[in-house]
Amino acid sequence: MTDNCCCRTKERSDKEFKDLINRLKRIEGQVKGVQRMLEENAYCPDIMVQVAAINSALNSFNKVLLAEHLKTCVVDDIKAGREDTIEELTETLKKVMK
């Protein structure tokens, strides 16, 4: 994984943090399940269906994260006069929507 992080951070509410962590743990479980399927020589289409479910779960995770980012970080930055946030968001969306 490349380290494209900058020095900015985000304080998350307990509810937001727990929701995101729970989503990631479910995804982790799905990935482990696919690994197990591969180890047990499962039929390729069955594995592909599970991988599609993982992709969907990751997309859902990103949608929740994006919505929260828009409601908090982006709004706060614009209110503070940091209009470069729009460019940052545009570049992030280009990377995410490949």
C-alpha positions in Angstrom: 0.0 0.0 0.0 1.4 3.4 -0.9 1.6 6.1 1.8 -0.2 9.1 0.3 -1.3 10.4 3.7 -0.6 14.0 4.6 -0.4 15.5 8.0 -4.2 16.1 8.4 -6.3 13.9 10.7 -10.0 13.6 11.5 -11.6 13.2 14.9 -14.5 10.8 14.6 -17.4 10.3 16.9 -17.6 7.0 18.7 -20.6 6.0 16.6 -18.8 6.8 13.3 -15.6 5.0 14.4 -17.5 1.9 15.6 -19.6 1.8 12.4 -16.5 2.0 10.1 -14.5 -0.5 12.2 -17.5 -3.0 12.2 -17.8 -2.7 8.4 -14.1 -3.4 8.0 -14.2 -6.4 10.3 -17.1 -7.8 8.3 -15.1 -7.3 5.1 -12.1 -8.9 6.7 -14.2 -11.9 7.5 -15.4 -12.1 3.9 -11.8 -12.0 2.7 -10.9 -14.8 5.1 -13.9 -16.8 3.8 -12.7 -16.4 0.2 -9.2 -17.5 1.3 -10.8 -20.6 2.9 -12.8 -21.3 -0.2 -9.7 -21.2 -2.3 -7.9 -23.5 0.1 -10.8 -25.9 -0.1 -10.8 -25.8 -3.9 -14.2 -24.1 -4.2 -15.7 -23.7 -7.7 -14.4 -20.5 -9.4 -17.9 -18.9 -9.9 -18.7 -19.4 -6.2 -15.4 -17.5 -5.3 -16.1 -14.8 -7.8 -19.6 -14.2 -6.3 -18.0 -13.8 -2.9 -15.3 -11.4 -4.3 -18.1 -9.3 -5.9 -19.8 -9.1 -2.4 -16.5 -7.9 -1.0 -16.2 -5.2 -3.7 -19.7 -4.1 -2.9 -19.0 -3.9 0.8 -15.8 -1.9 0.2 -17.8 0.5 -2.1 -20.4 0.9 0.6 -17.7 1.6 3.2 -16.3 4.3 0.9 -19.8 5.8 0.4 -20.3 6.1 4.1 -16.8 7.6 4.5 -17.3 10.1 1.7 -20.7 11.2 3.0 -19.2 11.9 6.5 -16.2 13.7 4.9 -18.5 15.9 2.9 -20.7 16.7 6.0 -17.7 17.5 8.2 -14.3 18.2 6.7 -15.3 19.7 3.4 -18.0 21.9 4.9 -15.7 23.0 7.7 -12.9 23.8 5.3 -15.1 25.8 3.0 -16.5 27.8 5.9 -12.9 28.5 6.9 -12.1 29.7 3.4 -10.0 26.7 2.3 -11.5 26.4 -1.2 -8.5 24.2 -2.2 -10.5 21.5 -0.5 -12.7 21.2 -3.6 -9.6 20.4 -5.7 -8.5 17.9 -3.1 -11.9 16.3 -3.2 -12.0 16.2 -7.0 -8.5 14.5 -7.1 -9.6 12.0 -4.4 -12.8 11.1 -6.4 -10.7 10.6 -9.6 -8.5 8.1 -7.7 -11.5 6.3 -6.0 -13.7 6.1 -9.1 -11.1 4.4 -11.4 
